[in-house]
Amino acid sequence: MLDLVNDDQLEYSKIFTCLCIDDPHVLLKLYSDKEREDHKEEIKDNRQNPLNPKKVKKTEWKYNHILLDEQEGRRLDIVLESKDGVYISEFIVRGECERLNRYLNALVVGALIQGGESEYPADINDEYFQFYLENIEMFGFIN
């Protein structure tokens, strides 16, 4: 993925894996109704304004199709970073899937908090910590 080198959320040299979900049955379970509606709009817009092969570098053609698949809901990409080589320190879900993003947040942030590696305090008044608490409750990690 060509743009990960310039990503401000991840340290490029610490990315250890990229995963792709492109199974339509799995994607159907992950996306919300709102996200599926957004994908329909993207499909419509991309059909009305298709990529022009003359304006896209040959070396970037495949990458542009990956982006289209993410925009139109046919693909989700998960990029995982590990600063210590043991635990996930950051992640990105490309393709906008709130459910998957929240699930990974619940898993990753919990491990970071336990290891004292979290970038924000485990404080009930902190909005990021509240988001994490919502996520662990949403997926049944707390009673």
C-alpha positions in Angstrom: 0.0 0.0 0.0 1.8 3.0 -1.4 0.6 5.6 1.1 1.6 3.8 4.3 5.0 5.3 4.2 3.5 8.7 4.8 0.9 7.7 7.3 0.9 9.8 10.5 -0.8 7.2 12.7 1.7 4.3 12.1 5.5 4.0 12.2 6.1 2.5 8.8 9.2 0.5 9.9 7.1 -1.1 12.7 4.3 -2.4 10.5 4.4 -6.2 10.8 1.4 -7.3 8.9 -1.4 -6.2 6.6 -4.5 -8.3 6.4 -7.3 -8.2 3.8 -10.9 -9.2 4.2 -12.6 -9.6 0.8 -15.1 -12.4 1.4 -18.5 -11.0 0.6 -20.2 -13.1 3.3 -17.8 -11.9 6.0 -18.1 -8.3 4.8 -21.9 -8.5 4.9 -21.7 -9.4 8.5 -19.3 -6.6 9.4 -20.8 -3.6 7.7 -23.7 -1.6 9.2 -26.7 -0.6 7.1 -25.3 3.0 7.0 -22.0 1.8 5.7 -23.7 -0.3 3.0 -25.6 2.7 1.9 -22.4 4.7 1.7 -20.9 2.0 -0.4 -23.8 2.2 -2.8 -23.2 6.0 -3.1 -19.5 5.4 -3.8 -20.3 2.8 -6.5 -22.7 5.2 -8.1 -20.2 8.1 -8.0 -17.3 5.9 -9.3 -19.4 4.6 -12.2 -20.3 8.2 -13.1 -16.7 9.3 -12.8 -14.5 6.3 -13.6 -10.7 6.1 -13.3 -9.1 7.3 -16.5 -6.2 4.9 -17.4 -4.5 7.7 -19.2 -4.3 9.8 -16.0 -3.2 7.0 -13.7 0.4 5.8 -13.7 0.7 2.2 -14.7 2.5 1.4 -11.5 -0.4 2.8 -9.4 -3.3 1.2 -11.4 -3.6 -1.9 -9.1 -3.3 0.4 -6.0 -6.1 2.6 -7.2 -8.3 -0.5 -7.6 -7.6 -1.5 -4.0 -8.8 1.9 -3.0 -11.9 1.6 -5.1 -12.6 -1.8 -3.5 -12.3 -0.3 0.0 -14.5 2.7 -0.9 -17.2 0.4 -2.5 -17.3 -2.1 0.4 -15.7 -5.1 -1.4 -12.5 -5.0 0.7 -11.3 -4.2 4.2 -7.6 -3.9 5.0 -6.2 -4.1 8.5 -2.7 -2.8 9.1 -1.0 -3.8 12.3 2.0 -2.1 13.9 4.2 -3.4 16.8 6.7 -1.1 18.3 8.2 -3.8 20.6 7.9 -6.7 18.2 5.6 -8.6 20.6 2.3 -6.7 21.1 0.2 -4.6 18.7 0.8 -1.0 19.4 -1.5 0.5 16.7 -3.8 -0.5 13.9 -5.6 1.0 11.0 -8.8 -0.4 9.4 -9.0 0.8 5.8 -12.4 0.7 4.2 -14.4 2.3 7.1 -15.9 -0.5 9.2 -17.0 0.8 12.6 -17.7 -2.6 14.0 -14.2 -4.0 13.1 -12.5 -0.8 14.2 -14.3 -0.9 17.6 -13.5 -4.6 18.1 -9.8 -4.0 17.4 -9.8 -1.0 19.7 -11.3 -3.1 22.5 -8.6 -5.7 22.1 -5.5 -3.5 21.4 -6.2 -0.7 23.9 -6.9 -3.1 26.7 -3.5 -4.8 26.2 -1.8 -1.3 26.0 -3.4 -0.2 29.2 -2.4 -3.4 31.0 1.2 -3.0 29.8 1.3 0.7 30.8 1.8 1.6 27.1 -1.4 3.5 26.5 -1.1 7.0 25.0 -4.0 8.3 27.1 -4.9 7.8 30.7 -7.2 5.1 32.0 -9.4 7.9 33.4 -13.2 7.8 33.2 -13.2 11.4 32.2 -11.0 10.9 29.2 -13.0 10.6 26.0 -10.7 8.0 24.4 -10.9 5.8 27.5 -14.7 6.2 27.5 -14.7 5.0 23.8 -12.6 2.0 24.8 -15.0 1.2 27.7 -18.0 1.4 25.3 -16.2 -1.0 23.0 -15.4 -3.6 25.6 -18.9 -3.5 26.8 -20.3 -3.7 23.3 -18.4 -7.0 22.6 -19.1 -8.5 26.0 -15.6 -8.2 27.5 -17.1 -6.9 30.7 -20.3 -7.7 32.5 
